[in-house]
Amino acid sequence: MTVDVPDGWYSLVSTGHRVDAVPDPASVVAASDTGVNVSAARPGQVAVSIDLAYRPPTDHVPNGWTLESSGTFIAAALLRVETPDGVVHDEFADLAQIILPSEITYRMFRRFREDTGLEQHLFELTPAMMLDQGRPARIDVSAHASPNPDAETRWQVACPTSTPGASVLTSGCETNRADALHALVDAGLTLLQRETPDAGPSAPIFVSLGAEFAWVKGFGDRALSDADLAQVVLDGIQGERNRAVERVAAAAISASRPAVRNATEPSSVVRQWKRITAWFEKNVPSYIIEGAGESRIADAQKRTGVEWPSELVELFRCVDGLPREPWMALLPNYELFGLDAMLDQREMMTDIWQTGDAENDPDRVISKIAGEYAWTFLDEFIPIAGLDGYFLFVDTRPGEMNGCITVFDKVNSDESGPQWLSVSALLDDLATSLETGAPFDGGWRHDMSDGHLQWEFSA
């Protein structure tokens, strides 16, 4: 996404706090106890990306980027991106995955894109977290934080004000959790009544109790008693705890997957194919697209001898191949196979590669995990498109990457690695490119010539 930086600075801050850190003259980034200030080379639109890492810090620098700064800060409440004029950007959903409070190790990368004219900033945030048997646990950072005796419980309440993007925070400390909860409810009622007297039952406020937090609704409901609001707070904290467990576990699984060139998330083959057929109906109404029947699909799957991911079955239900004659290239560099072409090409490729492997290296151990390099054409590879010895295949091996799409070529086999997480991810990118003209797969753009779809590559 892009943020407008009128005065050359924007901030990554915790809710309820404003960062006023003094910039380091040697860096475009300066950290404080509550966030990070970032400078743009000049006022205007800056593209900002934020990646969360759930792994030990690394020295790797993404290709094409420059590492501008790194360091740590304590995130005590929800993080957000805020510009100097008070505009808050809530589009960074990944920030909600951080269990707070947490010490954040950050790295800020920077580059300028000549093709877009945009300066780009990339944050890599690594929370001080660990996974204990699949569940997230916060690493103790008390050495960096303010002293807080075990017998005491700190609390915070933050309430939005009438000024867009602004909020007011109050906090305190009680001798036990029950007293802290009581004080939190009293403070929340007082704060909301003072700052937003007309707030309704759905008005949200931020609360934290000890090391846990939540956004809760109900403080504007005059019918709720203090006891009811206390239960609302506890329910909200429990809900956030459950969501955090799910988010971090999902992020840890995602981080363990092999790198994928196109990171579009899987969705629905049927939904994405409907977008493609809608484009054809508008632009090439005479082009006929038909799917395969259930018996043909079942027979083809049986002949491959492997279990197909559901998205592969759905693909052939939607379309039983699109030959490139007349010249109608649905995919750059590939013909989309029907079931018959898929079986023929697969038989040819497995025969060529596996026969050669048996002769040249009979003792080689081949990975049986989806997404990992095989360096040969396996039975588990189902080619869905190809041309002149180059293929896109669905990897049906078991594992987290089951169903991913990988390139196979006649020289380097599967060296390029996974290209999409699934068939629906590929179709999503293709549909978006057809609908909007956005580049597909790194730089391919389509054009219509004499009623036919064609592709040209532009870096």
Secondary structure, 3 states (H helix, E strand, C coil): CEEEECCCEEEEEECCCCCCCCCCCCCCEEECCCEEEEECCCCEEEEEEEEECCCCCCCCCCCCCEEEEEEEEEECCCEEEECCCCCEECCCHHHHHCCCCEEEEEEEEEEEECCCCEEEEEEEEEECEEEECCEEEECCCCCCCCCCCCCCEEEEEEEECCCCCCEEEEEEEECCHHHHHHHHHHHHHHHHHHHCCCCCCCCEEEEEECCEEEEEECCCCCCCCHHHHHHHHHHHHHHHHHHHHHHHHHHHHHHHCCCCCCCCCCCCHHHHHHHHHHHHHHHCCCCCCCCCCHHHHHHHHHHHCCCCCHHHHHHHHHCCCECCCCCCCCECCEEECCHHHHHHHHHHHHHHHHHHHHHHCCCCCCCCCCCCCCCCCCCCEEEEEEECCEEEEEECCCCCCCCCEEEEECCCECCCCEEECCHHHHHHHHHHHHHHCCCECCCEEEEEECCEEEEEECC
